[in-house]
Amino acid sequence: MRTVVLTMKASVIEMFLAVPQINCDVKAGKIINPEFIVKCPAGCQDPKFHVYGTDVYASYSSVCGAAVHSGVLDNSGGKILVRKVAGLSGYKGSYSNGVQSLSLPRWRESFIVLESKPKKGVTYPSALTYSSSKSPAAQAGETTKAYQRPPIPATTAQPVTLMQLLAVTVDVATPTILPRPSPSAASTTSIRRPEPVGHRSQEMGEMDSWKPGSVLLDEGRVPKEELSTQSLEPVSLGDPNCKIDLSFLIDGSTSIGKRRFRIQKQLLAGVAQALDIGPAGPLMGVVQYGDNPATHFNLKTHMNSRDLKTAIEKITQRGGLSNVGRAISFVTRNFFSKANGNRSSAPNVVVVMVDGWPTDKVEEASRLARESGINIFFITIEGAAENEKQYVVEPNFANKAVCRTNGFYSFHVQSWFGLHKTLQPLVKRVCDTDRLACSKTCLNSADIGFVIDGSSSVGTGNFRTVLQFVTNLTKEFEISDTDTRVGAVQYTYEQRLEFGFDQYSSKPDILNAIKRVGYWSGGTSTGAAINFALEQLFKKSKPNKRKLMILITDGRSYDDVRIPAMAAHLKGVITYAIGVAWAAQEELEVIATHPARDHSFFVDEFDNLYQYVPRIIQNICTEFNSQPRN
């Protein structure tokens, strides 16, 4: 008997600690629970598990596929937290983490995926509630609950058609048109289900949380399982026209005083309100600096303006010096990471607030931040008086720190009492993503055209080595249709376009295309190949892209290279010339952009090509980062 009792106790404990496991094909729309933790299996990166949207996903998406796309999980699976939110008027597809998500015009319900860190005091369901008894999760061996529509007194239940659903009007006297599942039907436990941010309590009344037009359906055919009659709470997903990842660096030094520190917090709260924080729009975190910086909350801590403002009110002053340079270095290294909620699709922005002047140097820390793709704004309040300038560690520190010195990134306020006047212009500028120039880095802003010698002297084995060299270089860049793009030309006496800039928009697709390039064999007409690349590749380059040509050859050209090389230089194409074995050094220097020592390289053997990858990347980035900042 004792053994039986112990076994029963162990089973009860295991039940409360259990995390439901689902299969890769389970869609969020099939699960009734508004917020839950589940375990995904391995292999959900497979394209057969469809995902719709980016960051915020339509509920018709595979839950686990969306988790991989968002970067919360990799293809090995694991635990995730899923939160239901309101539907969107459109979902944009994208390629991320090996998953190609699709676009969708409209959908009635959305969800976001977070790391599986339970909130304190919140109990998550150990068994999920499904909208039908034939749940795919049941195949994973999970205990599930079927959703039953609650009975409606004195009425006969009729099937809900799409046209009826679209024609629904609000009638307070008949709130049973769109019934919600009763708590008893949704769960057999007495524990209250966690509710997503912004969810209204059911005690407020059925119709309080429903408004005309809040149920969004996709245009065209609607799968039956998605025609749920639950109402959706009006949760703000943020302003999609201002999708940025923002860090505020606030001054917590002793010299600022309590009153001015409070004024600083008032500006932060105003910005949080004006930005309309949410997963589909801007996200914001706060770092306070004094002697040393400390993060109060990161990008994913608060997902709406209301919670963010509440958190800002609770910030207390740390005191100490005003080490701004150290704080910028801290943010560059630590803040904008995937673990802290950084999104690859959103520009990184830092707003630095300084009372007076910094007590350390900011120039080097800011340079590294810019090269990492961070857009730095400075707000300086009450600068040094004439008799105080001798104490300023680094004169003209704001211009040395900001992304560009054209005035767009700088605010100077004469008095703390005028700080509130910067709110609207600041919000307008940080949301103007087209002007956030430092989002572009040496690795995400180029059109790169490889011009590859396929002549007979190269040979099949060495040609594969050249392709591996091209692959190694390509891996260093951020590839997409809006970031770096890659094209390739192979030449002998003739020329062949292997693929253009607009043919592939993801790194895996580009790498696979490089592998498929077949060895041609023939003569060596390098001059004609350069002309061909200018016409077939770079003529179709985007105006805002840096044009880079990387030419690899193993011998002297049969034709003249001087005029084609000059044409490339005049068209703004930066040319790197890599010669192997029998290549002519003086010819490489003519082809290469000036100065030749930075753009031409000679390798004695094909097997040594790989050694030059870091140096070429370094030269590309050094040249990019040396551009004027005005």
C-alpha positions as CSV (number, residue, x, y, z in Angstrom):
1,M,0.0,0.0,0.0
2,R,2.9,2.4,0.9
3,T,4.4,1.8,-2.5
4,V,1.1,2.6,-4.3
5,V,0.7,5.9,-2.3
6,L,4.3,7.0,-3.0
7,T,3.8,6.2,-6.7
8,M,0.6,8.3,-6.8
9,K,2.4,11.2,-5.1
10,A,5.2,11.0,-7.6
11,S,2.7,11.0,-10.4
12,V,0.9,14.1,-9.0
13,I,4.2,16.0,-8.7
14,E,5.2,15.0,-12.2
15,M,1.9,16.2,-13.6
16,F,2.3,19.7,-12.1
17,L,5.9,19.9,-13.3
18,A,5.2,18.5,-16.8
19,V,5.6,20.7,-19.9
20,P,3.3,19.7,-22.7
21,Q,5.1,18.3,-25.8
22,I,3.8,19.1,-29.3
23,N,4.7,18.1,-32.8
24,C,6.2,20.3,-35.4
25,D,2.9,20.5,-37.4
26,V,0.8,21.9,-34.5
27,K,-0.6,25.4,-35.3
28,A,-1.1,28.0,-32.7
29,G,-4.7,28.5,-33.8
30,K,-5.5,24.9,-32.7
31,I,-4.6,25.7,-29.1
32,I,-7.1,27.6,-27.0
33,N,-4.8,28.6,-24.1
34,P,-3.8,32.3,-24.4
35,E,-0.3,31.8,-22.9
36,F,1.5,28.5,-22.4
37,I,4.9,26.7,-22.3
38,V,5.5,23.8,-24.6
39,K,8.4,21.6,-25.7
40,C,9.2,21.3,-29.4
41,P,10.9,18.3,-30.9
42,A,13.9,18.4,-33.2
43,G,13.5,18.9,-37.0
44,C,11.0,21.7,-37.1
45,Q,13.1,23.7,-39.5
46,D,11.6,21.6,-42.3
47,P,9.9,23.8,-44.9
48,K,6.8,21.6,-44.8
49,F,5.9,23.2,-41.5
50,H,4.6,26.5,-42.7
51,V,5.2,29.8,-40.9
52,Y,3.5,33.1,-41.7
53,G,5.0,36.4,-40.6
54,T,8.1,37.8,-38.9
55,D,8.5,38.3,-35.1
56,V,4.7,38.3,-34.8
57,Y,3.2,35.2,-36.5
58,A,-0.3,34.4,-37.7
59,S,-1.9,31.6,-35.7
60,Y,-2.1,29.5,-38.8
61,S,1.6,29.0,-38.4
62,S,3.5,26.0,-37.0
63,V,4.3,26.9,-33.3
64,C,7.7,25.2,-33.4
65,G,8.5,26.4,-36.9
66,A,7.9,30.0,-35.7
67,A,10.2,29.3,-32.7
68,V,13.0,28.3,-35.0
69,H,12.4,31.3,-37.4
70,S,12.4,33.7,-34.5
71,G,15.7,32.3,-33.2
72,V,14.3,31.3,-29.8
73,L,15.0,27.6,-30.7
74,D,17.4,26.0,-33.1
75,N,16.6,22.8,-35.1
76,S,17.3,20.6,-32.1
77,G,14.1,21.7,-30.4
78,G,13.4,22.7,-26.8
79,K,11.0,24.6,-24.5
80,I,9.3,27.9,-25.5
81,L,6.8,30.4,-24.1
82,V,4.0,31.2,-26.5
83,R,1.7,34.3,-26.0
84,K,-1.4,34.9,-28.1
85,V,-2.0,38.5,-29.3
86,A,-4.5,40.2,-31.6
87,G,-4.5,39.6,-35.4
88,L,-2.8,41.9,-37.9
89,S,-3.8,43.4,-41.1
90,G,-0.8,41.8,-42.8
91,Y,2.2,39.5,-42.2
92,K,5.5,39.9,-44.0
93,G,7.5,36.7,-44.8
94,S,11.3,36.6,-44.4
95,Y,14.2,34.2,-44.3
96,S,15.7,33.7,-40.8
97,N,17.6,30.9,-39.0
98,G,17.1,28.4,-41.9
99,V,13.3,28.9,-42.1
100,Q,11.5,30.8,-44.9
101,S,8.3,32.3,-43.5
102,L,5.5,33.3,-45.8
103,S,3.5,36.5,-46.2
104,L,-0.2,36.6,-45.4
105,P,-2.7,39.5,-46.1
106,R,-4.7,39.3,-42.9
107,W,-5.4,36.9,-40.0
108,R,-7.7,36.9,-37.0
109,E,-5.2,36.0,-34.3
110,S,-1.4,36.2,-33.8
111,F,1.2,34.9,-31.4
112,I,4.8,35.7,-30.3
113,V,7.4,33.3,-29.2
114,L,9.6,33.9,-26.1
115,E,12.2,32.0,-24.1
116,S,10.6,29.6,-21.7
117,K,11.2,31.6,-18.6
118,P,8.0,31.5,-16.5
119,K,6.7,34.6,-14.8
120,K,6.8,34.6,-11.0
121,G,3.4,33.7,-9.6
122,V,2.0,32.5,-12.9
123,T,1.0,28.8,-13.3
124,Y,1.2,27.5,-16.9
125,P,-1.0,24.6,-18.1
126,S,0.5,21.2,-17.9
127,A,-2.0,20.1,-20.5
128,L,-3.1,22.2,-23.5
129,T,-6.7,22.8,-24.5
130,Y,-7.4,22.2,-28.2
131,S,-10.2,23.5,-30.5
132,S,-11.0,19.9,-31.6
133,S,-10.6,16.4,-30.1
134,K,-8.4,15.3,-33.0
135,S,-5.4,17.1,-31.9
136,P,-2.0,16.6,-33.5
137,A,-0.4,16.8,-30.1
138,A,-2.2,13.7,-29.0
139,Q,0.1,11.9,-31.4
140,A,3.0,13.0,-29.2
141,G,1.5,11.2,-26.3
142,E,0.1,14.2,-24.5
143,T,-3.1,14.4,-22.6
144,T,-5.3,17.0,-24.3
145,K,-8.7,18.5,-23.7
146,A,-11.2,19.1,-26.5
147,Y,-12.9,22.5,-26.8
148,Q,-16.6,22.3,-26.4
149,R,-18.8,25.3,-27.3
150,P,-20.8,26.3,-24.2
151,P,-24.6,25.7,-24.6
152,I,-26.7,28.8,-25.4
153,P,-30.0,28.9,-23.5
154,A,-33.2,29.1,-25.5
155,T,-31.4,29.0,-28.8
156,T,-30.5,26.4,-31.4
157,A,-26.8,26.2,-32.2
158,Q,-26.2,26.9,-35.9
159,P,-23.0,26.6,-37.9
160,V,-21.1,29.9,-38.2
161,T,-20.4,30.8,-41.8
162,L,-17.7,33.2,-43.0
163,M,-20.3,35.7,-44.2
164,Q,-22.2,35.6,-40.9
165,L,-19.0,36.2,-39.0
166,L,-18.1,39.2,-41.1
167,A,-21.6,40.6,-40.8
168,V,-21.7,40.5,-37.0
169,T,-22.7,43.7,-35.2
170,V,-22.5,44.6,-31.5
171,D,-25.7,44.0,-29.6
172,V,-25.4,44.4,-25.9
173,A,-28.8,42.6,-25.4
174,T,-27.6,39.5,-27.2
175,P,-23.9,39.0,-26.2
176,T,-24.1,35.3,-27.1
177,I,-23.5,35.8,-30.8
178,L,-19.8,35.2,-30.3
179,P,-19.6,32.9,-27.2
180,R,-16.3,32.3,-25.4
181,P,-15.5,28.9,-23.8
182,S,-16.4,28.9,-20.2
183,P,-13.5,28.4,-17.7
184,S,-14.9,25.0,-16.8
185,A,-14.9,23.9,-20.4
186,A,-11.4,25.1,-21.0
187,S,-9.7,23.7,-17.9
188,T,-10.5,21.0,-15.3
189,T,-8.3,22.7,-12.7
190,S,-9.2,25.6,-10.4
191,I,-6.0,27.5,-11.3
192,R,-6.7,30.6,-13.3
193,R,-5.1,30.6,-16.7
194,P,-2.4,33.2,-17.3
195,E,-3.6,36.0,-19.6
196,P,-1.6,37.8,-22.3
197,V,-0.6,41.5,-21.8
198,G,-3.6,43.7,-22.1
199,H,-6.1,40.9,-21.6
200,R,-9.3,42.1,-19.9
201,S,-10.7,40.1,-17.1
202,Q,-13.8,38.1,-17.9
203,E,-15.6,39.7,-15.0
204,M,-15.8,42.9,-17.1
205,G,-18.2,41.4,-19.4
206,E,-18.1,39.6,-22.7
207,M,-18.8,42.6,-25.0
208,D,-16.3,44.9,-23.2
209,S,-13.4,43.1,-24.9
210,W,-14.9,42.9,-28.4
211,K,-15.2,45.6,-31.0
212,P,-16.3,45.5,-34.6
213,G,-13.5,44.6,-36.9
214,S,-11.3,43.1,-34.2
215,V,-11.8,39.6,-35.8
216,L,-9.4,39.6,-38.7
217,L,-9.6,36.9,-41.3
218,D,-7.3,36.2,-44.2
219,E,-8.4,37.2,-47.7
220,G,-9.5,34.2,-49.6
221,R,-10.2,30.7,-48.3
222,V,-10.2,30.3,-44.6
223,P,-9.5,26.8,-43.1
224,K,-12.4,25.5,-40.9
225,E,-10.2,25.0,-37.9
226,E,-9.4,28.8,-37.8
227,L,-13.0,30.0,-37.7
228,S,-13.0,30.2,-34.0
229,T,-15.7,32.3,-32.4
230,Q,-13.5,33.6,-29.5
231,S,-13.3,37.4,-29.2
232,L,-9.9,39.1,-29.4
233,E,-8.7,41.7,-26.9
234,P,-7.3,44.9,-28.3
235,V,-3.7,44.4,-27.5
236,S,-1.2,46.9,-29.1
237,L,1.6,45.2,-31.0
238,G,3.5,48.4,-31.4
239,D,4.0,50.8,-34.3
240,P,5.3,48.8,-37.3
241,N,6.4,52.1,-38.9
242,C,9.0,52.5,-36.1
243,K,10.4,49.0,-35.7
244,I,13.7,49.7,-33.8
245,D,15.6,48.2,-30.9
246,L,16.3,51.1,-28.6
247,S,18.6,51.5,-25.6
248,F,18.5,54.6,-23.4
249,L,21.8,55.3,-21.6
250,I,20.7,57.5,-18.7
251,D,23.0,59.6,-16.5
252,G,23.0,58.4,-12.9
253,S,26.1,60.3,-11.7
254,T,26.1,62.0,-8.4
255,S,26.4,65.5,-9.9
256,I,23.0,65.3,-11.6
257,G,21.0,65.4,-8.4
258,K,17.6,63.8,-7.6
259,R,15.5,66.5,-9.2
260,R,17.2,66.4,-12.6
261,F,17.3,62.6,-12.4
262,R,13.5,62.7,-12.1
263,I,13.2,65.1,-15.1
264,Q,15.3,62.6,-17.1
265,K,12.9,59.8,-16.2
266,Q,10.0,61.9,-17.2
267,L,11.5,62.2,-20.7
268,L,12.0,58.4,-20.8
269,A,8.3,57.8,-19.8
270,G,7.2,60.3,-22.5
271,V,9.3,58.5,-25.2
272,A,7.9,55.1,-24.1
273,Q,4.3,56.5,-24.5
274,A,5.0,58.2,-27.8
275,L,6.8,55.2,-29.4
276,D,3.9,52.7,-28.9
277,I,6.1,49.8,-27.7
278,G,5.3,46.3,-28.9
279,P,6.7,43.2,-30.6
280,A,5.8,44.4,-34.1
281,G,7.2,47.9,-33.4
282,P,9.8,49.5,-31.2
283,L,11.3,47.8,-28.2
284,M,13.1,49.7,-25.5
285,G,15.6,48.9,-22.7
286,V,17.3,51.2,-20.2
287,V,21.0,51.2,-19.0
288,Q,22.1,53.6,-16.2
289,Y,25.7,54.7,-16.0
290,G,27.8,56.2,-13.2
291,D,31.1,54.6,-12.3
292,N,30.0,51.5,-14.0
293,P,26.9,50.8,-16.3
294,A,24.1,48.5,-15.3
295,T,21.0,47.3,-17.3
296,H,17.7,48.0,-15.6
297,F,15.8,46.1,-18.2
298,N,16.5,44.7,-21.7
299,L,14.5,44.8,-25.0
300,K,12.2,41.9,-24.2
301,T,11.5,42.7,-20.5
302,H,8.5,45.0,-21.3
303,M,6.4,44.5,-24.4
304,N,4.0,47.5,-24.1
305,S,4.2,51.2,-23.3
306,R,2.2,50.9,-20.1
307,D,4.5,48.3,-18.4
308,L,7.6,50.1,-19.6
309,K,6.4,53.4,-18.1
310,T,5.7,51.7,-14.8
311,A,9.2,50.2,-14.8
312,I,10.8,53.6,-15.6
313,E,9.1,55.1,-12.5
314,K,10.8,52.5,-10.3
315,I,14.4,53.3,-11.4
316,T,16.6,54.8,-8.7
317,Q,19.7,56.8,-9.1
318,R,23.0,54.9,-8.7
319,G,25.5,57.8,-8.3
320,G,29.2,58.0,-9.1
321,L,31.1,59.5,-12.0
322,S,29.9,60.0,-15.5
323,N,31.7,57.3,-17.4
324,V,29.9,57.5,-20.8
325,G,32.6,55.8,-22.8
326,R,32.5,52.8,-20.5
327,A,28.7,52.6,-20.8
328,I,28.8,52.8,-24.6
329,S,31.4,49.9,-24.7
330,F,29.1,47.9,-22.3
331,V,26.0,48.4,-24.6
332,T,28.0,47.4,-27.7
333,R,29.3,44.2,-26.1
334,N,26.3,43.1,-24.1
335,F,23.0,44.8,-24.8
336,F,22.1,44.1,-28.4
337,S,22.2,40.3,-28.2
338,K,19.5,37.7,-29.2
339,A,19.3,36.7,-25.5
340,N,18.3,40.3,-24.6
341,G,15.6,40.4,-27.3
342,N,17.6,42.0,-30.2
343,R,15.9,41.4,-33.6
344,S,18.0,41.1,-36.7
345,S,15.3,42.9,-38.7
346,A,15.3,46.0,-36.5
347,P,18.0,48.8,-36.5
348,N,20.0,49.2,-33.2
349,V,19.7,52.7,-31.7
350,V,21.3,54.1,-28.5
351,V,20.3,57.5,-27.0
352,V,22.9,58.8,-24.6
353,M,21.9,61.5,-22.1
354,V,24.7,63.5,-20.5
355,D,24.6,66.1,-17.8
356,G,27.5,68.5,-18.5
357,W,30.3,66.3,-19.8
358,P,31.6,62.7,-19.5
359,T,34.4,61.9,-17.1
360,D,36.1,59.5,-19.6
361,K,36.7,59.4,-23.3
362,V,34.0,58.3,-25.7
363,E,35.7,58.4,-29.2
364,E,37.1,54.9,-29.4
365,A,34.0,53.2,-27.7
366,S,31.7,55.1,-30.1
367,R,33.8,54.1,-33.2
368,L,33.4,50.4,-32.2
369,A,29.7,50.9,-31.7
370,R,29.3,52.5,-35.2
371,E,31.2,49.6,-36.8
372,S,28.8,47.2,-35.0
373,G,25.9,48.9,-36.7
374,I,24.7,51.0,-33.7
375,N,23.2,54.4,-34.3
376,I,24.2,56.7,-31.5
377,F,22.2,59.8,-30.6
378,F,23.5,62.3,-27.9
379,I,21.4,64.6,-25.7
380,T,23.7,67.0,-23.8
381,I,22.2,69.1,-21.1
382,E,23.8,72.2,-19.5
383,G,27.2,72.0,-21.0
384,A,30.4,73.3,-19.5
385,A,30.7,77.0,-18.7
386,E,33.8,78.8,-20.0
387,N,35.6,78.4,-16.6
388,E,34.7,74.7,-16.5
389,K,36.0,73.7,-20.0
390,Q,39.5,73.0,-18.6
391,Y,37.9,70.0,-16.8
392,V,36.4,68.4,-19.9
393,V,38.3,65.2,-20.6
394,E,37.5,65.1,-24.3
395,P,36.6,68.4,-26.1
396,N,33.9,68.1,-28.7
397,F,32.9,64.7,-27.3
398,A,29.4,64.7,-28.8
399,N,30.6,65.0,-32.4
400,K,33.1,62.2,-31.7
401,A,30.4,59.9,-30.4
402,V,27.4,60.3,-32.7
403,C,26.7,58.2,-35.8
404,R,27.0,61.2,-38.1
405,T,28.1,64.8,-37.5
406,N,25.4,66.4,-39.6
407,G,23.3,67.5,-36.6
408,F,20.6,64.8,-37.1
409,Y,22.0,62.7,-34.1
410,S,22.7,65.6,-31.7
411,F,20.6,67.5,-29.2
412,H,21.9,70.2,-26.9
413,V,19.6,71.5,-24.2
414,Q,20.5,74.7,-22.4
415,S,18.5,73.9,-19.3
416,W,17.0,70.7,-17.7
417,F,13.6,72.5,-17.6
418,G,13.7,72.6,-21.5
419,L,14.4,68.9,-21.8
420,H,10.8,68.0,-22.6
421,K,11.0,70.0,-25.8
422,T,13.3,67.3,-27.3
423,L,10.6,64.5,-27.0
424,Q,8.8,64.9,-30.3
425,P,11.9,65.6,-32.5
426,L,13.8,62.7,-30.8
427,V,10.9,60.2,-31.4
428,K,10.6,61.4,-35.0
429,R,14.3,61.0,-35.7
430,V,14.8,57.5,-34.1
431,C,11.8,56.3,-36.1
432,D,13.2,57.6,-39.4
433,T,14.8,54.3,-40.2
434,D,15.8,55.4,-43.7
435,R,18.1,58.0,-42.1
436,L,19.7,55.7,-39.5
437,A,23.0,55.6,-41.5
438,C,25.0,53.5,-39.0
439,S,22.7,50.5,-39.4
440,K,24.7,49.9,-42.6
441,T,28.0,48.1,-41.9
442,C,30.8,46.8,-44.0
443,L,29.1,43.3,-43.9
444,N,25.5,44.2,-44.7
445,S,25.6,46.9,-47.4
446,A,27.4,45.7,-50.5
447,D,26.7,44.1,-53.9
448,I,29.6,41.7,-54.3
449,G,30.4,40.3,-57.7
450,F,32.9,37.4,-58.0
451,V,34.7,37.1,-61.3
452,I,36.2,33.6,-61.5
453,D,38.8,32.3,-63.9
454,G,37.7,29.0,-65.3
455,S,40.5,28.6,-67.8
456,S,42.2,25.2,-68.7
457,S,45.3,26.0,-66.6
458,V,43.2,26.0,-63.4
459,G,42.0,22.4,-63.5
460,T,39.0,20.8,-61.9
461,G,40.6,20.2,-58.4
462,N,41.9,23.8,-58.1
463,F,38.6,25.2,-59.4
464,R,36.8,23.5,-56.5
465,T,39.4,25.1,-54.2
466,V,38.6,28.5,-55.7
467,L,34.9,28.0,-55.1
468,Q,35.7,27.1,-51.5
469,F,37.6,30.4,-51.2
470,V,34.5,32.2,-52.6
471,T,32.3,30.4,-50.1
472,N,34.5,31.3,-47.2
473,L,34.4,35.0,-48.1
474,T,30.6,34.9,-48.6
475,K,30.1,33.4,-45.2
476,E,31.5,36.5,-43.6
477,F,28.7,38.8,-44.9
478,E,25.0,39.3,-43.8
479,I,23.1,38.1,-46.9
480,S,19.5,39.2,-47.8
481,D,17.7,41.2,-50.4
482,T,18.1,44.3,-48.3
483,D,21.6,43.5,-46.9
484,T,24.6,42.3,-48.9
485,R,23.8,40.5,-52.2
486,V,26.2,38.2,-54.1
487,G,26.5,37.4,-57.9
488,A,29.1,35.4,-59.8
489,V,30.6,35.4,-63.3
490,Q,32.9,32.6,-64.7
491,Y,35.1,33.3,-67.7
492,T,37.5,31.8,-70.2
493,Y,37.7,33.3,-73.7
494,E,33.9,33.7,-73.1
495,Q,31.9,34.7,-70.2
496,R,29.0,33.2,-68.3
497,L,26.7,34.7,-65.7
498,E,26.4,32.0,-63.0
499,F,23.9,34.0,-60.9
500,G,22.9,37.6,-60.5
501,F,22.5,39.8,-57.4
502,D,18.7,39.4,-57.4
503,Q,18.6,35.6,-57.9
504,Y,19.2,34.5,-54.3
505,S,18.3,36.4,-51.1
506,S,19.6,34.1,-48.3
507,K,23.0,32.8,-47.3
508,P,22.2,29.1,-47.6
509,D,20.8,29.6,-51.1
510,I,23.9,31.6,-52.2
511,L,26.3,28.9,-50.7
512,N,24.4,26.2,-52.5
513,A,24.5,28.2,-55.8
514,I,28.3,28.5,-55.5
515,K,28.7,24.7,-55.0
516,R,26.7,24.1,-58.2
517,V,29.0,26.2,-60.4
518,G,30.6,23.9,-63.0
519,Y,34.1,24.1,-64.3
520,W,34.2,25.5,-67.8
521,S,37.8,25.3,-69.2
522,G,39.3,27.4,-72.0
523,G,41.5,30.5,-72.4
524,T,41.9,33.6,-70.3
525,S,40.3,36.9,-71.4
526,T,40.2,38.8,-68.1
527,G,39.5,42.3,-69.7
528,A,36.4,41.0,-71.5
529,A,35.3,39.4,-68.2
530,I,35.5,42.7,-66.4
531,N,33.4,44.4,-69.0
532,F,30.9,41.5,-68.9
533,A,30.6,41.8,-65.1
534,L,30.0,45.6,-65.3
535,E,27.2,45.0,-67.8
536,Q,25.6,41.9,-66.5
537,L,26.1,42.3,-62.7
538,F,27.0,45.8,-61.6
539,K,24.6,47.6,-64.0
540,K,21.8,46.0,-61.9
541,S,23.4,47.0,-58.6
542,K,21.2,49.1,-56.2
543,P,22.2,52.8,-55.8
544,N,22.6,52.6,-52.0
545,K,25.0,49.6,-52.2
546,R,28.8,49.6,-52.2
547,K,29.9,47.8,-55.4
548,L,32.7,45.2,-54.8
549,M,34.3,43.1,-57.5
550,I,36.5,40.2,-56.4
551,L,38.4,38.8,-59.3
552,I,40.4,35.5,-59.0
553,T,42.8,34.4,-61.8
554,D,45.7,32.1,-62.3
555,G,47.4,33.6,-65.3
556,R,48.1,36.5,-67.6
557,S,45.2,37.8,-69.7
558,Y,45.1,37.2,-73.5
559,D,43.4,40.7,-73.8
560,D,44.1,44.1,-72.5
561,V,42.8,44.8,-68.9
562,R,43.7,48.5,-68.6
563,I,40.6,50.0,-70.2
564,P,38.1,47.6,-68.6
565,A,39.7,48.2,-65.2
566,M,39.5,52.0,-65.7
567,A,35.9,51.7,-66.6
568,A,35.2,49.8,-63.4
569,H,37.0,52.4,-61.3
570,L,35.0,55.2,-63.0
571,K,31.7,53.5,-62.3
572,G,32.5,53.3,-58.6
573,V,33.3,49.6,-58.5
574,I,35.9,48.7,-55.8
575,T,38.0,45.9,-57.3
576,Y,40.0,43.3,-55.5
577,A,42.4,41.3,-57.7
578,I,43.6,37.9,-56.4
579,G,46.3,36.2,-58.5
580,V,47.4,32.5,-58.1
581,A,50.5,30.7,-59.4
582,W,51.2,32.2,-62.9
583,A,49.2,35.4,-62.6
584,A,51.1,38.6,-63.5
585,Q,51.6,40.9,-60.5
586,E,51.7,44.1,-62.6
587,E,48.4,43.1,-64.2
588,L,46.8,42.5,-60.8
589,E,47.9,46.0,-59.7
590,V,46.3,47.6,-62.8
591,I,43.0,45.8,-62.2
592,A,42.9,46.6,-58.4
593,T,41.5,49.8,-57.0
594,H,44.0,52.3,-55.6
595,P,46.0,51.8,-53.4
596,A,47.0,48.5,-55.0
597,R,48.7,47.2,-51.8
598,D,45.3,47.0,-50.2
599,H,43.3,45.6,-53.1
600,S,45.7,43.1,-54.9
601,F,47.0,39.9,-53.5
602,F,49.2,37.2,-54.9
603,V,49.2,33.5,-53.7
604,D,51.8,31.0,-54.9
605,E,49.4,28.0,-54.6
606,F,45.6,27.5,-54.7
607,D,45.7,25.6,-51.4
608,N,46.9,28.9,-49.7
609,L,43.9,31.0,-50.8
610,Y,42.0,30.5,-47.6
611,Q,44.7,32.3,-45.6
612,Y,43.8,35.6,-47.3
613,V,40.1,35.6,-46.3
614,P,40.6,37.5,-43.0
615,R,42.9,40.1,-44.6
616,I,40.5,40.8,-47.4
617,I,37.5,41.1,-45.1
618,Q,39.6,43.4,-42.8
619,N,40.5,45.6,-45.7
620,I,36.9,45.8,-46.9
621,C,35.8,46.9,-43.5
622,T,38.6,49.3,-42.9
623,E,37.9,51.1,-46.1
624,F,34.1,51.2,-45.3
625,N,34.7,52.6,-41.8
626,S,37.1,55.3,-43.0
627,Q,34.3,57.0,-44.9
628,P,33.6,60.6,-43.9
629,R,30.9,60.9,-41.1
630,N,29.4,64.2,-42.2
